[in-house]
Amino acid sequence: MSTIDPALLNAYRSADYVVLDDPPIVFQIGTAHQGLALLLLSFGAESACFITACNPRSRLLSSDENLDRQMRLLALIESERLNYFVGRGESADGTWAEDSYLIFDLDLKTAMDWARQFEQNAWISVPVNGAPELVITEFRADI
């Protein structure tokens, strides 16, 4: 059972998620996107994860703090030699935006571990069909 505020969950589900490709790919949770499916296909990827390190547990941090966190996440991505695109999550009303990464072939266990490490309430799993799913981060009492 999720302890995330229902309004916040609704904000995640109604947000636009942007992959900064040329042209950009804009997608929403639960809606299959042919552009995402084609992007995965072009990289020979079976899945992708869309994740940020910004604003842990929706606690607003400064731009410098968020940049530092994003750089630490990028170091993890690059240490695993994973393909990725820079992205951004944006609220439908334009009141918030967070830099993110679309990471190809990151296994779900590692994605969950990274979400925990960066204290993210949720992240997005993108299967090969391009239909993004919101995944609630499972925090354990011993972490």
SETORDREN-551053 format. One record per atom (N, C-alpha, C): residue number from 1; residue in three letters; z, y, x negated; atom name. Coordinates in steps of 0.02 Angstrom, whole numbers, always signed. Example, Ala and Ser with C-alpha at 12.3 -4.5 7.8 and 13.67 -1.06 7.14 Angstrom:
<pts>
num residu pz py px atome
1 ALA +390 -284 -660 N
1 ALA +390 -225 -615 CA
1 ALA +390 -165 -660 C
2 SER +354 -112 -642 N
2 SER +357 -53 -684 CA
2 SER +394 +2 -645 C
</pts>
This chain:
<pts>
num residu pz py px atome
1 MET +0 -59 -42 N
1 MET +0 +0 +0 CA
1 MET +0 +62 -44 C
2 SER -41 +110 -26 N
2 SER -48 +171 -66 CA
2 SER +8 +221 -50 C
3 THR +33 +253 -102 N
3 THR +82 +306 -92 CA
3 THR +49 +374 -100 C
4 ILE -17 +375 -102 N
4 ILE -54 +438 -109 CA
4 ILE -56 +472 -40 C
5 ASP -45 +536 -40 N
5 ASP -48 +576 +22 CA
5 ASP -115 +564 +57 C
6 PRO -113 +549 +122 N
6 PRO -176 +536 +158 CA
6 PRO -226 +594 +154 C
7 ALA -202 +655 +151 N
7 ALA -248 +712 +145 CA
7 ALA -284 +711 +78 C
8 LEU -248 +690 +26 N
8 LEU -278 +685 -40 CA
8 LEU -330 +629 -42 C
9 LEU -314 +572 -11 N
9 LEU -362 +517 -6 CA
9 LEU -425 +540 +31 C
10 ASN -415 +577 +84 N
10 ASN -472 +603 +122 CA
10 ASN -514 +650 +78 C
11 ALA -480 +691 +37 N
11 ALA -517 +736 -8 CA
11 ALA -559 +696 -58 C
12 TYR -530 +642 -85 N
12 TYR -568 +599 -131 CA
12 TYR -629 +570 -95 C
13 ARG -619 +547 -34 N
13 ARG -674 +513 +2 CA
13 ARG -728 +562 +25 C
14 SER -711 +625 +34 N
14 SER -761 +674 +58 CA
14 SER -791 +715 +2 C
15 ALA -768 +705 -60 N
15 ALA -793 +744 -117 CA
15 ALA -864 +724 -135 C
16 ASP -896 +768 -171 N
16 ASP -961 +754 -202 CA
16 ASP -947 +735 -275 C
17 TYR -980 +684 -298 N
17 TYR -974 +663 -367 CA
17 TYR -1043 +672 -399 C
18 VAL -1044 +706 -455 N
18 VAL -1107 +726 -486 CA
18 VAL -1114 +694 -555 C
19 VAL -1169 +660 -566 N
19 VAL -1187 +634 -632 CA
19 VAL -1236 +685 -661 C
20 LEU -1219 +713 -719 N
20 LEU -1259 +767 -748 CA
20 LEU -1319 +739 -786 C
21 ASP -1366 +713 -747 N
21 ASP -1430 +688 -771 CA
21 ASP -1482 +741 -755 C
22 ASP -1545 +728 -770 N
22 ASP -1598 +775 -753 CA
22 ASP -1649 +740 -709 C
23 PRO -1648 +750 -643 N
23 PRO -1603 +795 -606 CA
23 PRO -1534 +763 -596 C
24 PRO -1485 +805 -579 N
24 PRO -1418 +778 -566 CA
24 PRO -1419 +728 -507 C
25 ILE -1374 +680 -510 N
25 ILE -1366 +632 -456 CA
25 ILE -1300 +649 -421 C
26 VAL -1304 +664 -357 N
26 VAL -1245 +681 -318 CA
26 VAL -1233 +625 -269 C
27 PHE -1172 +597 -271 N
27 PHE -1156 +541 -227 CA
27 PHE -1088 +549 -194 C
28 GLN -1077 +509 -142 N
28 GLN -1014 +509 -106 CA
28 GLN -989 +437 -102 C
29 ILE -923 +431 -93 N
29 ILE -891 +366 -85 CA
29 ILE -920 +331 -23 C
30 GLY -935 +267 -31 N
30 GLY -955 +226 +26 CA
30 GLY -1028 +232 +48 C
31 THR -1066 +274 +13 N
31 THR -1136 +284 +32 CA
31 THR -1180 +261 -26 C
32 ALA -1218 +207 -14 N
32 ALA -1263 +182 -67 CA
32 ALA -1311 +237 -88 C
33 HIS -1323 +242 -153 N
33 HIS -1366 +294 -180 CA
33 HIS -1418 +260 -224 C
34 GLN -1481 +266 -205 N
34 GLN -1535 +235 -242 CA
34 GLN -1538 +260 -314 C
35 GLY -1524 +324 -324 N
35 GLY -1525 +352 -391 CA
35 GLY -1473 +320 -437 C
36 LEU -1414 +306 -410 N
36 LEU -1362 +271 -450 CA
36 LEU -1385 +200 -467 C
37 ALA -1412 +165 -417 N
37 ALA -1436 +97 -429 CA
37 ALA -1490 +97 -482 C
38 LEU -1536 +145 -479 N
38 LEU -1590 +148 -529 CA
38 LEU -1563 +166 -598 C
39 LEU -1512 +209 -600 N
39 LEU -1482 +227 -664 CA
39 LEU -1450 +166 -697 C
40 LEU -1414 +127 -657 N
40 LEU -1384 +66 -684 CA
40 LEU -1439 +18 -709 C
41 LEU -1491 +10 -669 N
41 LEU -1547 -33 -687 CA
41 LEU -1579 -10 -753 C
42 SER -1588 +56 -760 N
42 SER -1621 +82 -821 CA
42 SER -1580 +69 -884 C
43 PHE -1514 +61 -876 N
43 PHE -1472 +46 -934 CA
43 PHE -1456 -29 -939 C
44 GLY -1484 -68 -894 N
44 GLY -1470 -140 -893 CA
44 GLY -1397 -154 -877 C
45 ALA -1366 -109 -840 N
45 ALA -1294 -116 -825 CA
45 ALA -1284 -151 -758 C
46 GLU -1231 -189 -754 N
46 GLU -1214 -223 -692 CA
46 GLU -1166 -183 -649 C
47 SER -1134 -132 -679 N
47 SER -1086 -90 -643 CA
47 SER -1073 -27 -683 C
48 ALA -1036 +17 -652 N
48 ALA -1013 +78 -686 CA
48 ALA -947 +99 -654 C
49 CYS -911 +140 -691 N
49 CYS -849 +170 -665 CA
49 CYS -853 +245 -676 C
50 PHE -829 +282 -627 N
50 PHE -828 +355 -631 CA
50 PHE -755 +374 -635 C
51 ILE -734 +403 -692 N
51 ILE -663 +416 -703 CA
51 ILE -654 +482 -740 C
52 THR -597 +513 -728 N
52 THR -578 +574 -762 CA
52 THR -510 +564 -795 C
53 ALA -495 +608 -841 N
53 ALA -427 +609 -871 CA
53 ALA -390 +673 -849 C
54 CYS -423 +715 -810 N
54 CYS -395 +780 -791 CA
54 CYS -340 +773 -738 C
55 ASN -296 +822 -739 N
55 ASN -247 +832 -686 CA
55 ASN -212 +767 -664 C
56 PRO -170 +739 -708 N
56 PRO -138 +675 -694 CA
56 PRO -97 +677 -628 C
57 ARG -109 +624 -588 N
57 ARG -76 +619 -522 CA
57 ARG -83 +683 -481 C
58 SER -141 +715 -489 N
58 SER -158 +777 -453 CA
58 SER -112 +836 -470 C
59 ARG -82 +833 -529 N
59 ARG -41 +888 -554 CA
59 ARG -87 +933 -595 C
60 LEU -96 +996 -574 N
60 LEU -142 +1040 -607 CA
60 LEU -119 +1057 -678 C
61 LEU -165 +1048 -725 N
61 LEU -153 +1065 -795 CA
61 LEU -198 +1123 -814 C
62 SER -185 +1152 -871 N
62 SER -228 +1206 -896 CA
62 SER -295 +1177 -917 C
63 SER -344 +1220 -924 N
63 SER -410 +1199 -948 CA
63 SER -406 +1166 -1016 C
64 ASP -364 +1194 -1061 N
64 ASP -356 +1165 -1128 CA
64 ASP -325 +1096 -1125 C
65 GLU -274 +1087 -1083 N
65 GLU -243 +1022 -1077 CA
65 GLU -292 +970 -1049 C
66 ASN -330 +990 -998 N
66 ASN -379 +944 -970 CA
66 ASN -434 +927 -1020 C
67 LEU -456 +976 -1059 N
67 LEU -507 +964 -1110 CA
67 LEU -481 +914 -1161 C
68 ASP -419 +922 -1182 N
68 ASP -389 +876 -1230 CA
68 ASP -387 +805 -1202 C
69 ARG -368 +798 -1139 N
69 ARG -366 +732 -1107 CA
69 ARG -436 +702 -1102 C
70 GLN -485 +743 -1083 N
70 GLN -553 +718 -1078 CA
70 GLN -580 +695 -1146 C
71 MET -561 +731 -1198 N
71 MET -583 +711 -1265 CA
71 MET -551 +645 -1286 C
72 ARG -489 +633 -1266 N
72 ARG -456 +569 -1281 CA
72 ARG -490 +513 -1242 C
73 LEU -509 +526 -1179 N
73 LEU -546 +475 -1141 CA
73 LEU -613 +462 -1173 C
74 LEU -648 +514 -1194 N
74 LEU -713 +506 -1227 CA
74 LEU -706 +464 -1290 C
75 ALA -652 +474 -1328 N
75 ALA -641 +435 -1389 CA
75 ALA -634 +361 -1372 C
76 LEU -601 +345 -1316 N
76 LEU -596 +275 -1294 CA
76 LEU -664 +247 -1277 C
77 ILE -703 +285 -1239 N
77 ILE -770 +264 -1219 CA
77 ILE -812 +249 -1281 C
78 GLU -811 +296 -1328 N
78 GLU -852 +288 -1387 CA
78 GLU -827 +232 -1432 C
79 SER -761 +221 -1434 N
79 SER -735 +166 -1476 CA
79 SER -757 +98 -1449 C
80 GLU -770 +94 -1384 N
80 GLU -795 +33 -1353 CA
80 GLU -871 +29 -1354 C
81 ARG -903 +81 -1380 N
81 ARG -976 +85 -1385 CA
81 ARG -1010 +76 -1317 C
82 LEU -983 +109 -1267 N
82 LEU -1009 +105 -1199 CA
82 LEU -1057 +164 -1186 C
83 ASN -1109 +151 -1149 N
83 ASN -1153 +205 -1126 CA
83 ASN -1119 +243 -1070 C
84 TYR -1131 +308 -1068 N
84 TYR -1098 +350 -1017 CA
84 TYR -1139 +412 -1003 C
85 PHE -1124 +443 -948 N
85 PHE -1149 +510 -931 CA
85 PHE -1089 +554 -916 C
86 VAL -1096 +617 -931 N
86 VAL -1046 +666 -910 CA
86 VAL -1055 +678 -836 C
87 GLY -1000 +687 -801 N
87 GLY -1004 +700 -729 CA
87 GLY -950 +748 -708 C
88 ARG -945 +755 -641 N
88 ARG -897 +801 -613 CA
88 ARG -883 +780 -540 C
89 GLY -820 +782 -521 N
89 GLY -802 +774 -451 CA
89 GLY -789 +843 -422 C
90 GLU -815 +856 -362 N
90 GLU -808 +922 -331 CA
90 GLU -787 +914 -258 C
91 SER -739 +954 -237 N
91 SER -719 +952 -166 CA
91 SER -775 +981 -123 C
92 ALA -778 +956 -62 N
92 ALA -830 +978 -15 CA
92 ALA -824 +1053 -1 C
93 ASP -763 +1080 -3 N
93 ASP -754 +1152 +11 CA
93 ASP -756 +1195 -52 C
94 GLY -767 +1165 -110 N
94 GLY -774 +1202 -171 CA
94 GLY -709 +1227 -202 C
95 THR -652 +1202 -178 N
95 THR -587 +1226 -204 CA
95 THR -565 +1192 -268 C
96 TRP -595 +1134 -286 N
96 TRP -578 +1102 -349 CA
96 TRP -638 +1064 -377 C
97 ALA -637 +1057 -442 N
97 ALA -686 +1016 -477 CA
97 ALA -653 +989 -540 C
98 GLU -670 +928 -558 N
98 GLU -643 +896 -618 CA
98 GLU -699 +863 -657 C
99 ASP -700 +876 -722 N
99 ASP -748 +841 -765 CA
99 ASP -731 +767 -766 C
100 SER -782 +726 -771 N
100 SER -775 +653 -769 CA
100 SER -828 +621 -812 C
101 TYR -824 +555 -816 N
101 TYR -876 +516 -851 CA
101 TYR -897 +459 -806 C
102 LEU -962 +446 -804 N
102 LEU -989 +385 -774 CA
102 LEU -1000 +337 -832 C
103 ILE -962 +283 -833 N
103 ILE -962 +237 -890 CA
103 ILE -993 +171 -869 C
104 PHE -1044 +149 -905 N
104 PHE -1079 +87 -888 CA
104 PHE -1043 +26 -915 C
105 ASP -1042 -26 -873 N
105 ASP -1016 -92 -891 CA
105 ASP -945 -91 -919 C
106 LEU -904 -46 -894 N
106 LEU -833 -47 -909 CA
106 LEU -801 -97 -861 C
107 ASP -770 -149 -886 N
107 ASP -742 -199 -840 CA
107 ASP -685 -168 -799 C
108 LEU -674 -197 -740 N
108 LEU -627 -168 -693 CA
108 LEU -555 -166 -719 C
109 LYS -536 -217 -757 N
109 LYS -469 -218 -785 CA
109 LYS -458 -160 -833 C
110 THR -508 -149 -877 N
110 THR -502 -93 -925 CA
110 THR -504 -26 -889 C
111 ALA -546 -20 -838 N
111 ALA -548 +42 -799 CA
111 ALA -480 +56 -768 C
112 MET -449 +4 -740 N
112 MET -382 +12 -710 CA
112 MET -332 +32 -764 C
113 ASP -336 +1 -823 N
113 ASP -291 +17 -878 CA
113 ASP -299 +90 -899 C
114 TRP -361 +112 -905 N
114 TRP -374 +181 -925 CA
114 TRP -350 +230 -871 C
115 ALA -361 +212 -808 N
115 ALA -337 +255 -753 CA
115 ALA -261 +261 -757 C
116 ARG -227 +206 -771 N
116 ARG -154 +208 -779 CA
116 ARG -135 +252 -839 C
117 GLN -169 +241 -895 N
117 GLN -154 +277 -956 CA
117 GLN -159 +353 -945 C
118 PHE -209 +374 -907 N
118 PHE -220 +445 -895 CA
118 PHE -190 +468 -828 C
119 GLU -150 +424 -798 N
119 GLU -113 +439 -736 CA
119 GLU -157 +465 -679 C
120 GLN -211 +429 -668 N
120 GLN -257 +447 -615 CA
120 GLN -239 +410 -551 C
121 ASN -237 +445 -495 N
121 ASN -222 +413 -431 CA
121 ASN -275 +362 -412 C
122 ALA -337 +378 -429 N
122 ALA -393 +336 -408 CA
122 ALA -452 +347 -455 C
123 TRP -501 +303 -449 N
123 TRP -563 +307 -487 CA
123 TRP -616 +274 -445 C
124 ILE -678 +275 -469 N
124 ILE -733 +249 -429 CA
124 ILE -768 +192 -465 C
125 SER -778 +138 -429 N
125 SER -816 +81 -454 CA
125 SER -885 +85 -422 C
126 VAL -936 +76 -464 N
126 VAL -1005 +78 -439 CA
126 VAL -1038 +11 -455 C
127 PRO -1048 -32 -404 N
127 PRO -1082 -95 -416 CA
127 PRO -1157 -84 -425 C
128 VAL -1192 -136 -443 N
128 VAL -1263 -132 -459 CA
128 VAL -1305 -105 -400 C
129 ASN -1280 -113 -339 N
129 ASN -1318 -87 -281 CA
129 ASN -1311 -11 -271 C
130 GLY -1270 +21 -313 N
130 GLY -1263 +94 -309 CA
130 GLY -1220 +119 -252 C
131 ALA -1177 +76 -223 N
131 ALA -1133 +95 -168 CA
131 ALA -1062 +107 -195 C
132 PRO -1043 +169 -211 N
132 PRO -979 +184 -243 CA
132 PRO -919 +168 -199 C
133 GLU -867 +140 -231 N
133 GLU -806 +122 -195 CA
133 GLU -747 +156 -228 C
134 LEU -703 +185 -188 N
134 LEU -642 +215 -214 CA
134 LEU -592 +160 -230 C
135 VAL -564 +162 -290 N
135 VAL -514 +112 -311 CA
135 VAL -449 +149 -323 C
136 ILE -396 +130 -287 N
136 ILE -331 +160 -297 CA
136 ILE -298 +129 -358 C
137 THR -273 +171 -402 N
137 THR -241 +146 -463 CA
137 THR -175 +112 -446 C
138 GLU -166 +54 -474 N
138 GLU -105 +15 -464 CA
138 GLU -57 +31 -521 C
139 PHE -5 +68 -506 N
139 PHE +46 +83 -556 CA
139 PHE +101 +32 -551 C
140 ARG +121 +6 -608 N
140 ARG +175 -43 -609 CA
140 ARG +239 -9 -628 C
141 ALA +295 -37 -607 N
141 ALA +360 -7 -620 CA
141 ALA +377 -6 -694 C
142 ASP +347 -51 -733 N
142 ASP +364 -55 -804 CA
142 ASP +320 -10 -848 C
143 ILE +277 +28 -818 N
143 ILE +233 +71 -858 CA
143 ILE +261 +142 -859 C
</pts>
